[in-house]
Amino acid sequence: MGKRIAMVGSGAVGGYVAGNMVRNGADVTLIDAWPDHVEKMNKDGLSLRGTTEAESHEVPVKAINICEVSNLPKDGPIDIAFISVKSYETQFAASLIEGYLAPDGFVVSLQNAINEEAIAAVVGAHRVIGCIASSISCGLDGPALVRRQVPIRGDSYTVFRAGELHGRVTDRVEEVAELVGHTDSSMVTKNIWGERWTKLVINSSHNGLSACTGLGGNDMVRDDGARSVNIRLTAETLRVGRALGFAVGTKKGTTAEQWYAAAEGDKKALKEIEELLFAEIANRSDGARPSMGQDMLKGRKTEIDAMNGFVVEKGAEVGISTPLNAAMVDLVKRCERGEIEPSPENVANL
């Protein structure tokens, strides 16, 4: 028999990845808290949409509400549980599925931010694998409707990077890479912590900025003030990750030193980085919006503490000042509380 898989959190990324696994023959149970989403998935299937017609699929799936998880044992234990929920829901999700794992079952964090240790606190570190979804840009546009705003990357860029916490290559991590590879390009990494920080650099420079300005991904590049903050946030977070000793990567062949120089106003470096940012717009729909920007539009709690707040915390540990990350935390929380409206003016003086 094939492995039994659960996707705990079947919204944008979770639903998109689970749907493509099912399309390729995997036995996946989608678990979600939104009743309308679960009901429509069971009734009409999951609708996947991409940037081309060839990426559009109607996928029959089996979905359950989190209240129905106690019914899982009737079909046997879960061999692989993917968690794809907001960071602040991580331990709840891990606790929800932990009692239904097979004896050799394990959990995969398919999330933003760095949540592997939180999952390990529930299920044990030996049962945790990390998996980064880089630049996938998905949104849940309605019940059972997931839309991806960037093209399939294939050989041009590796979207998924799966890794064991100890860094060794195992059969199970290769299996995870194969499963997420049904969605787009994937690889096994021996550097899961460095990969996590590489993704955190992107998240911390984009997500909070989108949430507090109301801008989508492309407009954050076009707006002079937002673009400047984006570049300086990238440099700030890079400094912290590298000071902690992680092998943190940078975008498309750039170096950390280029970002540091650009953030400090070096004209040559700034021109090079800005050219890179504008080039990315060509491969991204104007509808693309970072997940935290989507959350702000929907009136949901954001992951600001797990992203920029985490950078501030870790910066303090290594004696690196993180004023821009701290400003993002403050601005996003003020927007969440309704004290200010999301607007580019919020970052004009940063």
C-alpha positions in Angstrom: 0.0 0.0 0.0 1.1 3.6 -0.6 1.9 6.0 2.1 -1.0 7.7 3.8 -0.5 11.5 3.8 -2.3 14.3 5.6 -2.1 18.0 4.7 -2.9 19.9 7.9 -3.8 23.3 6.7 -5.1 23.2 3.1 -5.3 26.8 2.1 -3.1 28.5 -0.5 0.2 26.6 -0.4 -1.1 23.5 1.4 -4.1 23.1 -1.0 -2.0 23.7 -4.1 0.7 21.2 -3.1 -1.8 18.6 -1.8 -3.9 19.0 -5.0 -0.9 18.3 -7.2 0.1 15.3 -5.1 -3.4 13.8 -5.5 -3.2 14.5 -9.3 -0.2 12.3 -9.3 -1.7 9.4 -7.4 -0.8 10.2 -3.8 -3.3 9.3 -1.0 -3.8 12.6 0.7 -6.4 13.7 3.2 -6.8 17.5 3.3 -7.5 18.9 6.7 -8.7 22.5 7.2 -10.6 24.7 9.6 -12.8 26.6 7.1 -16.1 24.7 6.8 -17.1 26.2 3.4 -13.7 25.3 1.9 -13.9 21.7 3.2 -17.5 21.3 2.0 -16.8 22.6 -1.5 -13.7 20.5 -1.9 -15.7 17.4 -1.1 -18.6 18.4 -3.3 -16.9 19.8 -6.4 -13.2 19.0 -6.0 -10.3 21.4 -5.6 -9.8 24.0 -8.4 -6.1 24.8 -9.2 -5.3 27.8 -11.3 -1.9 29.0 -12.7 -0.6 31.5 -15.1 -1.4 29.3 -18.1 -4.4 27.1 -19.1 -2.2 24.0 -18.8 -1.7 24.7 -15.1 -5.5 24.7 -14.5 -7.0 21.5 -13.0 -10.1 20.3 -11.3 -9.0 17.7 -8.7 -11.3 15.4 -6.8 -10.0 15.3 -3.2 -11.0 14.0 0.2 -11.2 16.8 2.8 -12.1 16.9 6.5 -12.6 19.7 9.0 -10.3 19.8 12.0 -13.3 18.7 14.1 -13.3 15.4 12.2 -9.7 14.4 12.7 -10.8 11.8 15.3 -12.2 9.8 12.4 -8.8 9.4 10.8 -7.9 6.0 12.4 -10.7 4.1 10.6 -8.5 4.3 7.5 -5.2 3.6 9.2 -2.4 5.8 10.6 -0.8 8.8 8.9 2.7 8.1 7.5 3.5 11.7 6.5 1.8 14.8 7.9 2.5 18.1 6.2 1.8 21.1 8.3 0.9 24.2 6.2 -0.7 26.6 8.7 0.2 30.1 10.0 3.2 30.0 12.3 1.1 31.0 15.3 -1.0 27.8 14.8 2.0 25.5 14.5 1.9 23.8 17.9 -1.9 23.4 17.7 -1.5 21.7 14.3 1.3 19.4 15.5 -0.7 18.4 18.6 -3.8 17.8 16.4 -2.0 15.2 14.2 0.6 13.8 16.6 -1.7 11.1 18.0 -2.6 9.8 14.5 0.9 9.2 13.2 2.2 5.7 12.4 5.0 4.5 14.6 7.6 5.6 12.0 5.4 8.5 10.8 6.8 12.0 10.6 5.9 15.6 10.2 6.9 18.1 7.5 6.8 21.8 8.1 5.7 23.4 4.8 5.4 26.9 6.2 6.8 30.4 6.2 9.2 31.3 9.1 11.1 28.8 11.2 8.8 26.4 13.0 10.7 23.1 13.1 11.6 23.5 16.7 8.0 24.2 17.7 6.9 21.0 16.0 9.8 19.1 17.5 8.6 20.1 21.0 5.4 18.2 20.3 6.4 15.2 18.2 10.1 14.9 18.8 13.0 16.3 16.7 13.5 12.8 15.1 10.1 13.1 13.5 10.5 16.5 11.9 11.5 17.5 8.4 11.7 21.0 7.0 10.5 22.0 3.5 10.8 25.5 2.0 8.4 26.6 -0.7 10.3 29.5 -2.3 8.7 32.1 -4.5 5.6 30.0 -5.1 3.1 32.9 -4.7 -0.3 31.2 -4.1 -3.5 32.6 -2.8 -6.8 31.0 -1.7 -9.2 33.0 -3.8 -12.3 31.4 -2.5 -13.6 28.0 -1.2 -11.7 25.2 -3.1 -10.1 27.7 -5.4 -6.3 28.2 -5.3 -4.5 30.5 -7.7 -0.8 30.7 -8.4 0.5 34.0 -9.6 3.9 33.0 -11.0 4.8 30.5 -13.7 6.1 27.0 -13.1 9.8 27.4 -12.5 11.1 24.0 -13.5 14.8 23.9 -14.3 15.1 27.7 -14.0 14.7 27.9 -10.2 14.3 25.3 -7.5 11.0 26.0 -5.6 11.0 23.3 -3.0 13.9 22.4 -0.7 13.4 19.6 1.8 15.9 18.7 4.5 16.4 16.8 7.7 17.2 18.8 10.8 20.5 17.0 11.2 21.5 17.6 7.6 21.9 14.0 6.4 20.2 12.7 3.3 17.7 10.0 4.1 15.1 7.9 2.2 12.3 9.8 3.8 13.5 13.3 2.9 14.0 12.1 -0.7 10.4 10.9 -0.6 9.3 14.3 0.6 11.2 16.0 -2.2 9.6 13.6 -4.7 6.1 14.4 -3.4 6.4 18.2 -3.5 8.1 17.8 -6.9 4.7 17.0 -8.3 4.0 20.7 -8.0 7.3 22.2 -9.2 11.0 21.7 -9.1 12.4 20.2 -5.8 15.6 19.2 -4.2 17.0 17.7 -1.0 19.2 20.1 1.0 21.8 19.4 3.6 21.4 23.0 4.8 17.8 23.2 6.0 18.6 25.9 8.6 20.5 28.1 6.0 17.6 27.6 3.6 15.1 28.6 6.3 17.0 31.8 6.9 17.3 32.5 3.2 13.5 32.3 2.9 13.2 34.4 6.1 15.2 37.1 4.4 12.7 37.2 1.6 9.7 37.0 4.0 11.0 39.7 6.4 11.6 42.1 3.5 8.3 41.6 1.7 5.5 40.4 4.0 5.3 43.0 6.6 6.0 45.7 4.0 3.0 44.5 2.0 0.8 44.4 5.1 1.5 47.9 6.3 1.6 49.6 2.9 -1.2 47.7 1.2 1.0 47.2 -1.9 1.3 44.0 -3.9 4.7 42.4 -4.8 5.2 44.4 -8.0 4.0 47.7 -6.6 6.5 47.4 -3.7 9.2 47.5 -6.3 7.7 50.4 -8.3 7.2 52.6 -5.2 10.5 54.4 -4.3 10.0 54.4 -0.6 8.9 50.8 -0.3 11.7 49.6 -2.6 14.3 51.3 -0.4 12.8 49.8 2.8 12.8 46.4 1.1 16.5 46.6 0.2 17.5 47.7 3.7 15.3 45.1 5.4 17.0 42.4 3.3 20.5 43.6 4.3 19.5 43.8 8.0 18.1 40.3 8.1 21.0 38.9 6.1 23.4 40.4 8.7 21.6 38.7 11.6 21.4 35.2 9.9 25.0 35.2 9.0 26.1 36.5 12.4 24.3 33.4 13.8 26.5 31.2 11.7 24.0 30.1 9.1 24.8 29.7 5.4 22.2 32.2 4.2 21.8 32.6 0.4 21.0 35.7 -1.6 18.9 36.3 -4.7 20.1 35.2 -8.1 23.9 35.3 -7.8 24.0 38.5 -5.8 26.3 38.7 -2.7 25.5 39.8 0.8 28.1 42.5 0.4 26.1 43.9 -2.6 23.0 44.2 -0.4 24.9 45.7 2.5 26.4 48.3 0.1 23.1 49.0 -1.6 21.4 49.5 1.8 24.1 52.0 2.8 23.6 54.0 -0.4 26.4 52.8 -2.7 25.3 53.9 -6.1 26.7 51.0 -8.1 25.4 48.3 -5.8 22.0 50.0 -5.5 21.7 50.2 -9.3 22.5 46.4 -9.6 20.0 45.4 -6.9 17.3 47.7 -8.3 17.8 46.2 -11.7 17.3 42.7 -10.3 14.1 43.7 -8.5 12.6 45.3 -11.6 13.6 42.2 -13.7 11.6 40.0 -11.3 8.4 41.9 -12.1 8.3 40.5 -15.6 7.8 37.0 -14.1 5.2 37.9 -11.6 1.5 38.8 -12.0 0.4 42.2 -10.7 -2.1 40.2 -8.7 0.6 38.6 -6.7 0.6 39.7 -3.0 2.7 38.3 -0.1 0.8 36.1 2.3 0.9 38.7 5.1 -0.5 41.3 2.7 -3.3 38.8 1.9 -4.0 38.3 5.6 -4.2 42.1 6.2 -6.8 42.4 3.4 -8.8 39.6 5.0 -8.7 41.0 8.5 -6.7 38.1 9.8 -3.9 37.9 12.4 -0.5 38.1 10.7 2.7 36.2 11.1 4.7 39.4 11.9 6.0 38.1 15.2 7.3 34.9 13.6 9.0 36.8 10.8 10.3 40.3 11.6 9.8 39.9 15.3 11.9 36.7 15.2 14.7 38.7 13.4 14.6 41.4 16.1 14.8 38.7 18.8 17.8 37.0 17.1 19.5 40.3 16.3 19.5 41.1 20.0 21.1 37.8 20.8 24.1 38.6 18.5 24.3 42.3 19.2 23.0 43.5 15.8 20.6 46.4 15.7 17.4 45.7 13.7 15.5 49.0 13.6 13.7 48.4 10.3 12.5 44.9 11.4 11.3 46.5 14.6 9.5 49.2 12.7 7.7 46.6 10.6 6.5 44.8 13.7 5.1 48.1 15.1 3.5 49.3 11.8 1.8 45.9 11.1 0.4 45.6 14.6 -0.9 49.1 14.4 -2.6 48.2 11.1 -4.0 45.0 12.7 -5.5 47.0 15.6 -7.0 49.5 13.2 -5.0 52.5 14.5 -3.7 53.2 11.0 -4.7 52.1 7.5 -2.2 50.3 5.3 -0.6 52.9 3.0 2.8 53.6 1.4 2.9 56.7 3.5 3.5 54.5 6.6 7.1 53.8 5.4 7.8 57.2 3.8 9.9 58.3 6.7 11.8 55.1 7.5 
